Amino acid sequence: MLSERFAGRLRELREQAGLTQEQLADKAGLTKWGITDLERGRRSPTWETVLVLCQALGVECTAFTQEPEMASKRGRGRPRKSAGASMDKPHTTPKRRDKAK
């Protein structure tokens, strides 16, 4: 889907520029929530929005036609714990105290 492709590429370009969503929003004259919605693919940008984002990011419009690199390397949500971390501590279930004694 085009909005998902744009979303991944926008996030990648923003992170490469070292900007937070709020900083990009300020530079582009948009709201933080507008940037959030674009990065999550909740809405598609207008041409005017693409132009102000390009200017704020310092990229050509063709930068959005490239496949996002990070989207294929990492999934959505919280990153997985490393295998070493799970071996350090065994998973145990806390014991319940019997209150009826």
Helices and strands as residue ranges (DSSP letters): H 2-16, H 21-28, H 32-39, H 47-57, G 61-65, H 69-73, H 83-88
